[in-house]
Amino acid sequence: SGASLSPAPEVNGVSFLPLLKNPSASGARAWSFSQLFAPAGPYSSVVNVSNHGRSLTNGTYKYIRTVTAHVLGDPTILYTHQLYRVADDPEEAYDFIVNGLTPEATAAYEYLSEQMDLLSELT
């Protein structure tokens, strides 16, 4: 009919099936990423969501970057940052961003935020 499809978007993903088959196997990445956004539907850009949360952990530290109460379409994005040492603080009670970064926490923050930037549109 002459119609053409847009090319498939690039996906930065790695199968975790090997870990399901063998939970003691090494992961393909040194970190784990998750995100949640609203309103529901296809994600196109952080500019087009009202609430957006992303987190990245290396198993020792967890970095969280959130946007809340964002006006849809507004190009100004205000992020909140959090950093927890989840290996010792699984309840995420001590936020290094609020309470002060140690040299180790600074290195973790720099690494995790850089990795998140590489996964997002901030680069």
N, C-alpha and C positions, 0 to 999 in steps of 0.2 A: 504493500500500500504506500510505499515511499516514506513511511515514518521511520525516524531514527531514534535510537535511545542514547541518552547521555552516557558517557563512560562511567564505569563504576567508580565510586570514591576510593581513594587510597585508605587502606586500613592498616594501622600499626598494631598488629596482634600476633601473639604466639600461642599455639595450642598448649593447654595444660593437661591434655589427655595422658601424656607420659607420667605426670604426677598422680593422676587418678589410678593408673595401672600400678604404679610403684611409688607410694607416698614418701619413701625415704630417698628418692632420686633427687638430684639437684635440679632446681628450676632453671628455665631458659634465661631469666632476667634476675638481676640482683634486687629487684623491688617489685611491689604489687601496687596497681593503680585502680582506683574506683571513682565514679562520679555519679551525681544525682542532680537533676535539673527540673525546673517547672517553668512554664506549663509543659505538660506531657506532649509528646509528638516528636517528629524528626528534629534532631539537633542540627542547627546550621552555624550558629555563632553565639558567643556569650552576650552579645549585644541584643539578641532576640529572646533572652530568657529573663524571668524576674528573680529567680533564685537558682543558684548554681553552686554546688559543692564538689570539690575534687580532693582526693587524698592520695598520698603516696607513702608507702612504708618500705623500709629495708629490713624489717624484722626487729630492729633495735629502736629506731626513731620513726615517728609518723608525722608527716607534714600535711596540714590541711589548709586549703585556700578556698574561701567562700565569698559569694556575692549574695546579698539579700536585699529585698525590696527595690530591685533595679527597675527603672522605667523602661519598658520595651522600646527598643530602637535608639535609646540614648547611647552615644558612643563613649560616654564617660563611665568607666567601670571602677568601682571602689571595692577593693579586696580586703578581707580580713584574713590574717595569717595566724596559724597556731602550729606549735611544734611540741611534741611529747616524746619522752623516752619510754615507749610502751613496754620495753623489756623489763623495766623496773616499776612502771606506772601504768598498768593495764586499764585503770579507771580513767586515765587521762586527766588527772587532777592538777598536775604541775605543768603549766604552759611556759616554755622557755622564752617565747616571744614577749610575754607579759612580765615574767620574773627575771629575765636577764639570761643571755646566752653564755655558756661556758665555751672554751675553745673546741671541745668535742661536739657540742650542740651547734656551734657555728659551722663547723665542717659538715655536719649532717644537714643543716638547713641549706647551705650553699649547694651541696650535691643534690638533695631531693628537689629543691626549687628549680634547679637547672634541668633536671630530668623532666619535671612537670612542664616547664617551658617548652621543651622539645616535643612534648605530646600535645601541646595546645597551640593556640594562635598567637601566643605572646612573642614568638621568636621573629 
